[in-house]
Amino acid sequence: MGKVYLTGAGPGDIELLTVKALRVVKEADVIIYDRLANPDILAEAKDGCEFVYVGKEDSHHTLPQEEINEVIYQAALKYENVVRLKGGDPFVFGRGGEEGIYLYERDIKFEFIPGVTSAIAVPEYAGIPVTHRGITVSFRVVTGHESSGKDHSQIPWENYKSDDTIIFLMGLHRLKRIATKLMEIGKPKDYPIAVISRGTRPDEKTVVGTLENIYEKAKDLPTPALIVVGEVVKLREQLNWFEK
């Protein structure tokens, strides 16, 4: 019986993979990876390592989460070193907690290896700080992709009236709803918002607009995409370094 390393792959740029994550990738007997993990990471694995793809996309999942949990468990019964490679960080909307609990209930040893979360790294590559003195002292990270089948939103929109920076992950397909809801709770139509597509990758693209016009400006961007709302978006004009 082996051990499972629930490993954060970072936001996309392979050089943002942590030293510890790279070590376990090189030692892995099997790597179970998702869509957002940079596939170039797999080239660092040793000869003979098995690769299992369990990627998820909006409205299209290779496997449901329950079956992914079982794939990881079965791999631990067969291999000594199992790496579950997850985009970003396992605990930031990564279902890492669910996978860890599944293994705990079956007496499988596991370890979490944090990854650089896209919630901070992607805006940083786009030149948008999530906090900035004199503008905002806090930020929120929110899922833009709520579970289907629920008859009401779990997002506490009324709490978002403050000037915190708001980062929505996985929200491109709900961009219009997000902008509309923020205007409904009182944010002005010209409030700054940015959508960052394929952040930290060579083809990163950022579209800046307002709550009123961002949907038309950014609706055709490719995924994965991250949404940043707040006055800090205005700093991009000075701090945009990567796309230049």
N, C-alpha and C positions, 0 to 999 in steps of 0.2 A: 504493500500500500504506500502510495507516494504522498507528496505534499503539493499543494496548489498555491501559486503565487498570483494573487489578484493584482494585476500590474497596470498602472497608468502609463499610457503611451505618449502623453502630452498632446498638444493642440494640432500637430501636423508637421512642423519643421523637425526633421529627425534629430537635429542637434539640440533640441529641447528635451530629448529623452534623458532621464536621470542616469547617473553612473550605475546605481544599484539595479535599475530596470534593465540596462544593457547587460549587466553581469548575468542576471537570471535568464535572459533571452539566449545568451550564448551557452548556458548550461542546460537549456530545456530539452526534454525528450519529445514533447508535443507542445505546440502553441495554438491556442484556441483564440482567434482574433475577430474583431468586429470591423465594420465598414470605415470607421473614423480613425483607426490606427494606420499610420503610414505604412504601406506594404513594403517599403524599403527596409524597414526594421527586420523583416523576416530574413533578409540576406545576411544578417549577423548571426543567425542560428548555425549550430554545428551540422555537419553532414549526418544525414539520417533522421534529422528531426522531422516529425510529422506536423503538418499544418491543417487546421480545421477552421473553415470560415463559417461564422454564424452571424453575419452582418444583418443589420436592420435598416430599413429605409421607410420613410413615411408611406403608409398603406401597403408596404411590402416587407415582410419579415422572412428571412431564410428559415428560421425556427422561432416558435413562440418562446418566451422567457422560461417557462417551465421545462421545456425540452432542452434549452441551453444549460440549465442547472444540471440536468441529468447527464448531458454530454460531459460536463466538467467532472462530475462524480465518477462516471465510468472511466474517464481518462486517469483519474487518481488511483483507481483499482488496478490499472494496467501499467502505468508509468511511474517512475520515481520522481521526476521533476516536471510538473505541469505548470505552464504559464498561460493564464487567462489575460490576454492583452486587450485593454479597453482604451478607447480614445479619451483624451483628457485625463481626468482623475476618477478612480472607481466610485467615489462617494458623491460626486457632483452630477446628479441625474444619470448615473452610470449603472444603476442596479447592482452595484457591488455589494451592498448590504444584504440584498436578497440572496445573492450567490453564496456569500459567506455563511448566512444562517442555514442554507440548504446543506452545506458541507458540515457545519457544526452538528446538525441533527443526525448526521451519518458518521460521526467520529472521524472525519477527514481533517488532517492538519492543514492549516492555511495561513497565509501571511498577506497583508496588504502592503503594496508598494505605491506610495502617492505619486501622482503625475502632475505636471504643470497644467492647471486648468485653463481651458480656452476662455473662461469668463474674464480672466485678467490678461492672459497673454495675447489674445486676438485683438482687443482694443489697444493694447500697448504697441503691437506691430503696426496698427493703423494710426498711431499717434494720438490716441485718446486715453488720457489717464482716468482711471475709475474714481480716484479722489484727487483733489487739488486744493491747496490752501486758499481760502477766500471764496471758493465756489461750492464745494461740498465736502463734508467730513465722513460720509458713509456711502455705501452702495449696497444694492440688493441684487441677488441672482435668482431669476425666476424661470421656471419652465415655460416655454411657449407652446409646449405640446402636452396637453392634458389627456388623461386616459379617456378613451372613447366609452360611450355608454352612460356617461353621467349626465343628468338632466340639468345641472347647474355648474357654473365655474367654481373651482376650488381656490382660484386666485383672489386674494382679498384686495380688490381694486381700490376700495375706499382708503386703504392705508398708503396709497401711492401718491397722495396729494403733496407730499413734501418735496424738497429739492434734492433728495437722494439720487445718485446715479442708478438707473435701472438697467440691468443686463438680462435680456431674454435669450435663452438658449433654445435651439430647435424651433424657432418661431416664424420662419419665413412664410410658410403657407398660411399663417394666421396674422400676417402683418397688418392687414386692413382692420381686423377686429381689435388688435392691440392698440393701434393708433386711435381708433374710434372710442374705445373704452377710456383711454387716457384723456381724451377731450371731454368725454361725458362726465368725468369726475372733476373737471375744472381746469385742466392744463390748457394753455392757450394754443390756438391753431398753429402759431409760428414757433412752437416749442421745438428745440433742436433734437434731431434723431439721426442715427446713422445705421446703415446695414452693411456688415462686413462679410463678404463671401470668400470662402476658402482661405480663411485667415492663417497667417504664418507660412503659407505655401507660395511658391514662385508666381502663381497666377492670382494671388489675392487681389480683390477689387472692393473698394469702399464707395458707397453712395451716401451722400449727406443731404438731408432735406429737413422738412418740418412735419409735424404730425398730420398736417392737412395734405401734403403732396407726396409723402414718402412712398406710399403704395404704388403710385403710377411710376415713380422713378426707379423703384428697386424690385418690382414684382417679378422680373424676368431673370434675376440673378440666380446662378446655380447654387445648390446646397453643397456642403453645409454652410449655413449662414448664421450670424449672430447679430442681435439688435442692441444698440446702446441708446438710451434716452437720457438726456440731461444737458445742462449748460456746458459740461466738460467737452462736449462734441465740438464746440467752437474753437478749442485749442488745437484741433487737428491741423489747421492752416499753418501753425508754427511748428508742430511736433511731428508731422508726418515724415518719417524717415525711410521706412521700408519700401513703400511703393515708389519712392523717388529713385 
